[in-house]
Amino acid sequence: MTTSALDDVLDTEAIALALPGGEALVKASEKPDALYRLVAGRLAEIEHISGDGNRVVAIHRPGALIGPAQILGASVYSTTITALRDSELLAVPVDRLEALLREDPALLAEIARAALTRMGAGEPAERRKTSILGFVGVCDSVSVRDLADRVAAAMRGMGLKVALLGVEADDSPPSTLSMLEAANDYVLLAAERKETEFTSFCSRQIDRLILVGAADTPLPEGPFTLAAAAIQRHRLVDVILVQPPNAGHAANSTRWLSAAPVSRLFNIRKGDRADIDRLARVYTGRSVALVLSGGGARAYAHVGAAKALAELGVPVDFLGGASMGAVVAAGMAMGWGIDELDRRIQAAFVESSPLSDIAFPLVAMTRGHLVEARLKAHFGDIQISDLWRPFLCVSTDLTLGEAHPHRRGLLRAALRASLSLPGVLPPVVEDGHVLVDGALTRNLPVDMVREQHDGVTIGVDVAASTHGLRPDDLRLHPGGLRWLLSGAWRKGPPIVSVLIRSATLPSARAHALERDALSVEIVPDVTGVGLQDWKAYAPAVRAGYAATMAQADRLRALAV
C-alpha cells in the first residue's frame, strides 16, 4: 500500500501530542502554529455567538486534519477547537511544514485538497453521533451500572452493538476507547457516585455527560465540577431523575435546571421498561417528537392524530406546540392516555365555551378567567420540568418582537401565554415582557423541538389547510337578536375567527422553513370545521385520525 506525501511527512516530521479532555487545541483569533492530525479522541469546533455565548459547529474524529486552510491562507482561526475527550494528535510545526511545501508540489496539492474537503471542515454538529455516553451517579440510591446495563440491552434490542464499561476501564488510553468505539455502535461508561476517580476519567472521554439521580437526591457538588469544562460549557449534559415506580407525576426536577448546565432532563419511573426504551431511542438518534400547531377549534384534530399514533405503536418522546396545539401536547406530556386526553379536552373546551367571560374590550374581548380556571383544573401546579416527556410551548414576546419558548416554569402559566390570542384573551406579563399567542411567530415550532433531539419529528398542522376563513364565518349564526337569545354569543362574535385566522396564517417563507425541518408532515382536512366552532369536536378528531392513518406505512416504521 503506497503512502501519500502527507503521510510520509507525518511519519517522519510529526511530534506526538496528548490533549486532555476539556483543553483547547487552538483558540479563535490565533495564528496556526502547526498542522495537526487527530489520531484518537474527539475534537469540537466552537463558534462564539451572542446570547448563550458559544455553539458547537463541527465535530472532528480520528483522521481529521486541523489547520490546512489557515496555514495555506495565512489566516487566523475563526473558531476554538477543544478536546471533548482525552485525545492524541500528530503535529508538524508550521515553519517546518512551510519549508516542505516549497520543496514538494505534491504535498502542497494534497494539503490544498484537504483544506477543501469534509476532512478539513469536520462533521456538521447537527449530524454528529454521540458514540461514547457517560452515565455518572449523583446519589447512592440508584445503581448507575444497572440503569446503563438496561439502556444498553434496549439498544442491543434495536440491532446495535453496544459495549458497557465500569470502573474496570479506569485510565484506559484514548486509543483503547477509540478501538472499542470502532468495533461498536455505542460505548456506555457507568460510574457510581463513590467512584470519584473513574468519574473524573469518564468526564474526559465522553461525548455527552448523563447525571443520574433519584427524585429526592440533594443537589451534589462533585459531578458538576468533575465534568469536562468543554462539555459543560456547550451544554452536552443531561439529567435522568428516577421517580418512584407508581408516581402519578414527577417531582423535584426544576432545581436541577439551575444547578447545572443541563441541556435536557428526563424523568423515568423506577423499573419502567417503556421509559428505558425511550432513553435508548433518545441516545441512538431514534427518538420521535410530535409538534402540534394552533388553529382554534380545528386543533381538536390533534386528538385524532394522537389516537392514530397510539394505534400504530408510534412512540412519542418529545412534545411541543403552539396555542391549542400546546394544550393537547401538554396533556400527552402529562402522561394522559388517549381516553383521558379525549375526556379532558372535551370537558375544558367542548362542553362549555372558555371564552364566554366577555369583558369591555379595553385590552381583550374576554377576561381570560375561565381559560385560567380550566387550565388550573386540568394541569394543576405541575412544572414543565416535572412532565413525563420533554415539552415546550411557544408564545410571542411583543416586547422583543420574537418567539418565546417555554421550557421551564409553571405549565399552566406557559399554556395561558401561548393561548393569548391578541384581542380575544388578555396578554400575559412575565418578567417585564408582554406575551401573546405563539401562533403569531411559531405556529408549528419544529425548529425549537428539533434542538432537543436527533430523531424523527412529526408535525401536525391544522393551519396549513387551504380551507381558511370563509365568508360565512363573518355572519352571525343564527342572525340578529336570535344570536344572543340562543347562547351562540358564548363562543364569541365573528371577529374571533378573523383574529384566529390572522394569527395562524403563516408566511410562505416561515412555513417553508417549518416543512424543511419536518420528517413527517400531517395536514388534516378540517373542511367544515370553523375556527371557533368549539362544538365540532367529533369531525375534527376524525379528520386528524384520517390524515395520520393516511401515512400509516411511514409511521409504522417509527415503531420500536
C-alpha positions in Angstrom: 0.0 0.0 0.0 1.5 3.3 -1.1 1.6 6.2 1.3 0.9 9.8 0.4 3.2 12.7 0.7 1.3 13.9 3.7 1.5 10.5 5.4 5.3 10.5 4.8 5.6 13.9 6.4 3.5 12.9 9.4 5.6 9.7 9.8 9.0 11.4 9.7 8.4 15.0 10.9 5.4 15.0 13.3 5.6 15.3 17.1 3.1 13.2 19.2 0.8 15.2 21.5 -1.6 14.3 24.2 -4.5 16.7 24.8 -6.6 16.2 27.9 -10.4 16.4 27.6 -11.7 19.9 28.1 -8.5 21.7 26.9 -8.3 23.8 23.8 -6.0 22.8 20.9 -6.3 26.2 19.2 -8.3 29.3 20.1 -10.2 31.8 17.9 -8.1 34.6 16.5 -4.8 32.6 17.0 -2.4 32.0 14.1 -1.7 28.4 13.3 1.5 27.1 14.8 1.3 23.5 13.4 -0.6 21.2 11.1 -2.4 18.6 13.3 -3.9 15.2 12.5 -6.2 13.7 15.1 -5.2 10.1 15.9 -7.5 9.3 18.8 -10.2 11.1 20.7 -12.7 13.7 19.6 -12.5 17.5 19.0 -15.3 20.1 18.9 -15.1 23.2 16.8 -16.8 26.0 18.7 -18.0 29.4 17.5 -18.6 32.3 19.8 -22.1 33.8 19.4 -24.1 36.3 21.3 -26.7 35.1 23.8 -25.6 31.8 25.3 -22.1 32.6 24.1 -21.0 29.5 22.1 -22.2 26.8 19.9 -20.6 23.6 18.5 -20.4 23.9 14.7 -18.4 20.8 13.9 -17.0 17.6 15.4 -13.6 16.2 14.4 -13.0 12.5 14.5 -9.8 10.5 14.2 -8.1 11.1 10.8 -9.2 14.8 10.7 -6.7 17.3 9.7 -6.6 20.6 11.6 -5.2 23.8 10.2 -4.6 23.3 6.5 -6.8 26.2 5.4 -5.3 28.6 7.9 -1.8 27.6 7.0 -2.3 27.9 3.3 -4.3 31.1 3.6 -2.0 32.7 6.2 -5.1 33.4 8.3 -6.2 33.0 11.9 -8.7 30.5 13.3 -12.2 31.8 13.4 -13.3 29.1 15.9 -11.9 27.5 19.0 -11.1 23.8 18.7 -11.4 21.9 22.0 -10.9 18.3 23.1 -14.2 16.7 24.1 -12.2 13.7 25.2 -8.6 12.8 26.0 -7.1 13.0 22.5 -3.9 12.0 20.8 -2.6 14.0 17.8 0.4 14.3 15.5 1.7 17.8 14.9 4.1 19.2 12.3 5.4 22.7 13.3 4.3 25.3 10.8 7.8 26.6 10.0 9.0 23.1 9.1 5.8 22.4 7.1 6.2 25.6 5.0 9.7 24.6 4.1 8.5 21.2 3.0 5.7 22.7 0.9 8.2 24.8 -1.0 10.2 21.6 -1.8 7.3 19.3 -2.7 4.4 20.4 -5.0 2.6 17.0 -4.4 2.5 17.8 -0.7 1.1 21.3 -1.4 -1.6 19.8 -3.7 -2.6 17.2 -1.1 -2.9 19.7 1.7 -4.9 22.1 -0.5 -7.3 19.3 -1.3 -7.6 18.5 2.4 -8.5 22.1 3.1 -11.4 21.9 0.7 -12.8 18.6 1.8 -15.0 17.5 4.7 -11.9 16.2 6.5 -10.8 19.8 6.8 -14.3 21.1 7.7 -15.2 18.5 10.2 -18.6 16.8 10.6 -21.5 19.2 10.9 -22.6 19.3 14.6 -26.2 18.6 13.8 -25.2 15.3 12.2 -22.7 14.2 14.8 -23.0 10.8 16.5 -22.6 10.8 20.3 -20.9 7.4 20.4 -19.5 7.4 24.0 -22.0 8.2 26.7 -21.1 8.7 30.3 -23.7 7.8 33.0 -22.5 9.3 36.3 -24.3 8.8 39.6 -25.1 11.6 41.9 -26.7 9.5 44.6 -26.3 6.1 46.3 -29.9 5.0 46.0 -29.8 4.4 42.2 -27.5 1.8 40.6 -25.9 3.6 37.6 -24.4 0.3 36.3 -27.9 -1.3 36.4 -29.5 1.6 34.6 -26.8 1.8 32.0 -27.0 -2.0 31.5 -30.7 -1.8 30.9 -30.3 1.0 28.4 -27.5 -1.0 26.7 -29.8 -4.0 26.5 -32.6 -1.9 24.9 -30.1 -0.6 22.4 -29.0 -4.1 21.5 -32.6 -5.0 21.0 -32.6 -2.4 18.2 -29.8 -4.5 16.5 -26.9 -2.3 17.6 -23.6 -3.2 19.0 -23.1 -1.7 22.5 -20.2 -2.0 24.9 -20.7 -1.2 28.6 -17.7 -0.4 30.8 -17.5 0.4 34.5 -14.7 1.2 36.8 -12.6 -1.6 35.2 -11.9 0.8 32.3 -10.3 3.4 34.6 -7.3 5.1 33.0 -7.7 3.4 29.6 -5.8 5.3 27.0 -7.7 7.2 24.3 -6.6 4.8 21.6 -8.2 1.9 23.5 -11.5 3.7 23.7 -11.2 4.6 20.0 -10.7 1.0 19.1 -13.7 0.0 21.2 -15.8 2.7 19.6 -14.8 1.5 16.1 -15.9 -2.0 17.0 -19.3 -0.9 18.4 -22.1 1.5 17.6 -22.1 2.9 21.1 -19.9 2.7 24.2 -21.5 3.3 27.6 -19.4 4.2 30.6 -21.1 3.8 34.0 -19.7 5.4 37.2 -21.3 5.2 40.6 -21.3 8.2 42.9 -18.4 6.9 45.1 -16.2 6.1 42.1 -14.7 9.6 42.0 -11.6 8.7 40.1 -13.5 6.9 37.4 -16.0 9.7 37.3 -13.1 12.1 36.5 -11.9 9.7 33.9 -15.3 9.4 32.3 -15.8 13.2 32.2 -12.7 13.4 29.9 -13.7 10.7 27.4 -17.4 11.1 26.6 -19.5 12.9 24.0 -22.3 13.5 26.5 -22.5 13.5 30.3 -25.6 12.0 31.8 -26.1 12.6 35.5 -28.3 10.0 37.2 -30.1 10.7 40.4 -33.3 10.0 42.4 -36.1 12.4 42.7 -35.2 13.1 46.3 -31.4 13.4 45.7 -29.9 16.5 47.3 -28.1 18.6 44.7 -24.5 17.4 44.6 -21.3 19.2 44.2 -18.8 16.7 42.9 -20.0 15.6 39.5 -20.7 19.1 38.3 -17.1 20.1 38.9 -15.7 16.8 37.6 -17.4 17.1 34.2 -15.1 18.2 31.4 -15.2 22.0 31.0 -15.9 21.8 27.3 -18.9 19.5 27.8 -20.4 21.7 30.5 -19.8 24.9 28.6 -21.6 23.6 25.5 -24.4 22.1 27.4 -24.0 18.5 26.4 -25.2 17.5 29.8 -28.4 15.5 30.5 -30.0 14.6 33.8 -32.0 11.5 34.4 -34.2 11.5 37.6 -35.5 8.2 38.7 -39.0 8.7 40.2 -40.9 6.2 42.4 -42.5 3.4 40.4 -46.1 4.4 40.9 -45.7 8.2 40.8 -48.6 10.0 39.3 -46.3 12.8 38.2 -42.6 13.6 38.6 -41.3 15.9 41.3 -38.3 17.9 42.4 -36.8 18.4 38.9 -36.8 22.2 38.5 -33.8 22.7 40.8 -31.5 20.7 38.6 -32.1 23.1 35.6 -30.5 26.0 37.5 -27.8 24.0 39.4 -26.1 22.5 36.3 -25.6 23.4 32.6 -28.4 20.9 31.7 -29.5 20.7 28.1 -32.2 18.0 28.7 -33.9 16.5 31.7 -35.6 13.1 31.6 -38.0 11.8 34.3 -38.3 8.0 34.4 -40.2 5.7 36.7 -38.1 3.1 38.6 -38.3 -0.2 36.8 -40.4 1.1 33.9 -39.4 -0.7 30.7 -41.1 1.9 28.4 -39.0 4.6 30.0 -35.8 2.7 29.4 -36.8 2.1 25.8 -37.4 5.8 25.4 -33.9 6.6 26.7 -32.5 4.1 24.2 -34.3 5.8 21.4 -33.0 9.2 22.5 -29.4 8.2 22.8 -29.4 6.3 19.4 -31.0 9.1 17.5 -34.2 7.2 17.0 -36.5 9.4 19.2 -39.8 10.7 17.9 -41.0 14.2 18.5 -44.6 15.4 18.0 -45.3 19.1 17.3 -48.8 20.4 17.2 -50.0 23.7 15.7 -52.6 26.2 16.8 -55.8 26.7 14.9 -58.7 27.4 17.1 -61.3 24.6 17.2 -59.6 22.9 14.3 -56.9 21.9 16.8 -59.2 19.2 18.1 -57.8 17.2 15.1 -54.6 16.7 17.2 -56.6 14.3 19.5 -57.4 12.2 16.4 -53.7 12.3 15.4 -52.7 11.2 18.9 -55.2 8.3 18.7 -53.9 7.1 15.4 -50.2 7.3 16.5 -51.1 5.2 19.6 -52.8 2.6 17.4 -49.9 2.4 15.1 -47.5 1.9 18.0 -45.5 5.1 17.3 -43.7 6.2 20.5 -43.7 9.9 21.3 -40.6 11.0 23.2 -40.6 14.8 22.8 -43.6 17.2 22.6 -44.1 20.8 21.5 -46.8 23.1 20.3 -48.4 26.5 20.0 -51.7 27.8 21.2 -54.4 25.0 21.2 -51.8 22.5 19.9 -49.7 23.2 23.0 -52.6 22.3 25.3 -53.0 18.9 23.6 -49.3 18.3 23.6 -49.1 19.2 27.3 -51.8 16.6 28.0 -49.7 13.9 26.3 -46.6 15.1 28.2 -48.5 14.7 31.4 -48.9 11.0 30.6 -52.6 11.1 29.8 -53.8 8.2 27.8 -56.0 8.7 24.8 -59.2 8.2 26.7 -58.2 10.7 29.4 -56.9 13.2 26.8 -60.3 12.9 24.9 -62.3 13.4 28.1 -60.3 16.4 29.4 -60.2 18.3 26.1 -64.0 17.9 25.8 -64.5 19.0 29.4 -62.3 22.0 29.0 -63.4 23.3 25.6 -66.4 21.5 24.2 -68.9 21.1 27.0 -68.9 24.9 27.5 -67.0 27.8 26.0 -64.0 29.1 27.8 -64.4 32.4 26.0 -67.8 33.4 27.4 -66.5 35.7 30.2 -67.0 38.7 27.9 -65.3 41.9 29.0 -65.4 45.5 27.9 -62.7 45.4 25.2 -60.0 47.7 26.5 -57.3 45.0 26.2 -59.3 42.0 25.0 -62.8 40.7 24.4 -62.7 38.3 27.4 -61.3 38.5 30.9 -59.5 35.2 30.5 -60.6 33.9 33.9 -62.4 30.9 32.5 -59.4 29.8 30.5 -57.2 30.2 33.5 -59.6 28.2 35.7 -59.7 25.3 33.3 -56.0 25.2 32.8 -55.6 25.0 36.6 -58.3 22.3 36.9 -56.5 20.0 34.4 -52.9 20.9 34.8 -52.8 22.0 38.5 -49.4 23.3 39.6 -47.2 21.0 37.6 -43.9 22.4 36.4 -42.8 21.8 32.8 -39.7 20.0 34.1 -41.9 17.6 36.0 -43.6 16.2 32.9 -43.0 12.6 31.8 -41.9 13.8 28.4 -39.7 16.8 27.5 -42.1 19.6 26.4 -42.0 23.1 25.2 -44.7 25.5 24.0 -44.2 28.9 22.4 -45.7 32.3 22.9 -44.9 35.6 21.1 -43.0 38.3 23.0 -44.5 41.6 22.0 -41.8 43.4 24.0 -38.9 42.0 21.9 -40.9 41.1 18.8 -39.9 37.4 18.7 -40.9 33.9 19.6 -40.6 33.0 23.2 -40.1 29.3 24.0 -41.3 28.0 27.4 -39.1 25.1 28.5 -39.4 25.5 32.3 -41.7 27.1 34.8 -45.4 26.6 35.7 -47.0 24.6 32.9 -50.4 26.3 33.0 -48.8 29.7 33.0 -46.9 28.9 29.8 -50.1 27.5 28.2 -52.0 30.6 29.2 -49.4 32.7 27.4 -49.4 30.5 24.3 -53.2 30.7 24.1 -53.4 34.5 24.5 -54.8 35.4 21.1 -54.5 39.2 20.7 -57.9 40.8 21.0 -59.5 37.7 22.4 -57.6 36.9 25.6 -55.6 39.4 27.6 -51.8 39.2 27.2 -49.6 37.6 29.9 -47.0 39.8 31.6 -43.9 37.8 32.6 -40.7 39.3 33.9 -41.5 42.6 32.2 -42.4 41.1 28.9 -45.8 41.1 27.2 -46.6 37.6 25.9 -49.4 36.6 23.5 -50.3 33.7 21.3 -47.4 31.7 20.0 -49.1 31.2 16.6 -48.1 34.7 15.5 -44.4 33.7 15.3 -44.1 29.9 15.5 -47.4 28.2 14.9 -45.6 24.9 14.3 -42.3 25.3 16.4 -40.5 22.3 14.9 -37.2 24.1 14.8 -37.2 24.6 18.6 -38.2 21.0 19.3 -35.5 19.7 16.9 -32.9 21.4 19.0 -33.6 18.8 21.7 -33.2 15.5 19.7 -31.7 13.9 16.7 -34.6 11.6 15.6 -37.8 12.0 13.6 -40.1 15.0 14.0 -43.8 14.7 13.2 -45.7 17.9 12.7 -49.5 18.1 12.6 -50.5 21.4 11.1 -54.2 22.3 11.1 -53.5 25.8 9.9 -51.8 24.7 6.7 -55.0 23.6 5.1 -56.3 25.6 2.2 -59.6 25.9 3.9 -59.1 29.2 5.8 -61.6 31.8 6.7 -64.9 31.5 4.8 -67.3 34.4 4.0 -69.9 32.5 6.1 -67.7 32.7 9.1 -68.3 36.5 9.1 -72.0 36.2 9.7 -73.9 35.7 13.0 -75.4 32.2 13.4 -78.4 32.5 14.0 -78.8 36.0 12.8 -79.8 39.2 14.7 -81.3 39.0 18.2 -81.6 35.2 18.0 -77.8 35.1 18.2 -77.9 36.5 21.7 -81.0 34.5 22.8 -79.7 31.2 21.6 -76.5 31.5 23.6 -74.3 31.3 20.5 -72.6 34.5 21.7 -70.7 32.4 24.2 -68.3 31.2 21.5 -67.6 34.8 20.5 -68.5 37.0 17.6 -67.2 36.6 14.1 -64.2 38.8 14.9 -62.7 35.9 16.9 -62.5 33.9 13.7 -60.8 36.8 11.9 -58.3 37.1 14.7 -57.6 33.3 14.9 -57.0 33.0 11.2 -54.8 36.1 11.1 -52.7 34.7 13.8 -52.3 31.2 12.3 -51.8 32.2 8.7 -48.0 31.5 8.3 -46.0 33.4 5.7 -44.8 31.3 2.8 -41.2 31.6 3.9 -41.9 30.7 7.5 -44.0 27.6 6.5 -41.3 26.5 4.1 -38.7 26.6 7.0 -41.0 24.6 9.1 -41.5 22.0 6.4 -37.8 21.7 5.8 -37.3 20.7 9.4 -40.1 18.1 9.5 -39.6 14.4 9.0 -43.3 13.7 8.6 -45.9 16.4 8.0 -49.6 15.7 8.6 -52.2 18.2 7.4 -55.8 17.2 8.5 -58.6 18.2 6.2 -60.7 20.3 8.5 -63.2 21.4 5.9 -66.5 22.3 7.6 -64.9 23.0 11.0 -64.9 26.7 11.8 -62.1 28.3 13.7 -64.4 29.0 16.6 -66.7 26.0 16.2 -66.0 24.6 19.6 -68.8 22.1 19.3 -67.4 20.5 16.2 -65.2 18.1 18.2 -66.1 14.8 16.5 -65.5 15.8 12.9 -62.2 17.5 13.8 -61.0 14.4 15.6 -62.0 12.2 12.7 -60.0 14.5 10.3 -56.8 14.2 12.4 -57.2 10.4 12.7 -57.8 10.0 9.0 -54.8 12.3 8.0 -52.5 10.4 10.3 -53.6 7.0 9.1 -53.1 8.0 5.5 -49.4 7.9 6.4 -49.6 4.7 8.3 -46.8 2.9 6.3 -44.3 5.7 7.0 -45.3 6.0 10.6 -45.2 2.3 11.4 -41.5 2.3 10.5 -41.0 4.5 13.6 -42.5 2.0 16.0 -39.8 0.3 18.1 
